[in-house]
Amino acid sequence: MKKIIAMLMLAACLPLTGAAFAQMPEITATFADATWNGETVPAGQNCPLQGGAGATPALMLTGVPELTTAIRLSFNDETYQPMNDGGHGVVEFAVTPDQTGAVELPSVPGNTAEGLPDGVTIAAAARSEGDYASAGYLPPCSGGQGNTYSANITALNAAGDEIGQGKVTLGKY
């Protein structure tokens, strides 16, 4: 009996994986700015090395869990693996979902960790180096090679636990 109780206590401490993780609430994102369509990165929303002054798109999220205190967006270049999984920076937003589970996220300027909207922080700067280095979000910078850019959406509670997830495709550049 002691072994069964010990196993149950251990299982309760393990991270969510497999079927338990798959049941995490799904967050849906839509663009608050009509110039973003999820197919092509809008003109000028690329990095300065490519002649742009890009910023993150403003987003409207739905399905955000009630206990969410922060939304983390991890920006990716899915085509270029070294810049996937948050390689273009991780931005965190302090939020309070409304009673319907909706949250609006403002646009955040690229290539800086300064002058950010209230409640917005850079959780991790882009992993880029040299001429591509960025103190915050690095806008698409593939030189128009058709790379696919996206953002993983993670809802966090006050303890920092992941309680919801989603993904939005920003488009190709």
N, C-alpha and C positions, 0 to 999 in steps of 0.2 A: 504494500500500500504506500509506503514512504517513497518507493521508486516512482510510482505513478504520479504522486503529488509533486515530486521534484521535477519530473519530465514536464508536467503541465506548467509549473512555474517557469521553467526554462523556455518553453514554447511561447509563453506570454511576453518574454523579453526579446524575442527575435525580431528583426526588422521585417516589414511587410514585403513579401515576395509572392510570386506565382499568382494563384487565384485571389488571395487576399488583396494584393496590389492591384489586380485588374478591376476590383470593385470600387476603387477610389473614384469619387465623383469626377465626371468629365466636364471641363470648362470649355466653352465655345467662345471664339473671338471673331468679331467683325471689325472692319476698318471704319473709324470715325471720319476719315478723310477720303472722299471719293477718288482722289488721284491714285490711291493704292487699290489694286484689284486682286492681288494674290497671284497674278500671272507674270507680270513684268514689273521690276522695280522702277518707280517713276523717275523721269528725267530729273537730274540734280540731286537725287537721294543716294548718290554713291559717295565714295570717299574723296577727299581733296586731291589725292594723287591722280584721280581720274576726272578732275575738273568739277567735282560736286561739293556740296555742303550738307551731306545727308544727316538726317535725324531719324529716330525711331518713329514708326507711325503711331498716331493716337489710336487707341483700341477701345472698343466696348466689349466687356466680358460678361457672359451670362453663365449661370450654373455654378457660381462661386459659393463654396460652402459658408454657412452662417458664421462659423467661428474664425474665419479668415481675418488676419491682421496685416498680412503682407502678401503681395504677388511678386514673384521673381520671374523675370523673363531672361532666358539664356539664348543669346543670338548665335546662329550657326550658318556656316557655309557647308551645306550637305555634300557638295561636290568635291571639296578640298578637305580631306579628312583632318589635317592638322588644325583646321579652324572650325571643325564641327564640335558639338557638345559644349557650347558656350564660348567657343574660340573668338567670337566677335564681341565678347563682353557679356556681363551679367548685371542687369539693372533690377533694383528692388524698389517697390512702391508700397508705402504705408497706405492701407485701405480699410474701409468699413463697408461691406456690401449692404445694399439696400434690402428691404424685406423680400424682394423678388430674386435676390442673388446676383444682382447686376453691379458692375463696377466699371467706371470709365478711367482709363489710363491716359495721361497726357503724353504728347510727343516729347522726346528727350534729345537734346542736341548731341551730335556725334563728336568724337575725338576730344572730349573734355570731361572732367569730373567737377567742373565749376559751373556756377550759374544754372544749376538744375532746378526743375520745379520743386515746390515745397513737398516734403515727404518722399522725395526720390533720392536714392543713393546708388553708388556704383558698388555692387557686391564683389565684382571681379572685373578688372580691366581686360581689354582684349589681349589675347596671347600673341599678338603681332609684334614684330621687332623691326629695327632699322627705320627706313622711310615710312613703314606701315604702322609704326608704334602709335598706340592710342591710350590715353589715360582713362578712357571709359568705353563707350560703345563705338566700335569701328564699323562705319557704314559699308555696304557692299563695295568690294575693291578688286574684283577679278578682271577688270579691264574689258568687260562686256563679252566674256567668254561663254556665257549661257549657264553660269553656275546657279544652283538653287539655294536661296536664302530662306531661313525659317527662324522661328522662336519657339522654344519650349516654355510652357506656362506652368508654374508651380504655385499653388496656394499654400501658405504657411499659417499655422496658428500661433498664439502668443508664446508657446514653448519652442517654436521653430520646427515643429513637426510638419511634414508634408501631408496635406489633407485633401488635395485636389490637383488635377493635372489637365493639360491640354496642349495643343500645338497649333500654330498658325503659320502658313506658308506666306512669306513676304513677296516672293516672285523670283524670276530669273533675271540675272544681270550678266 
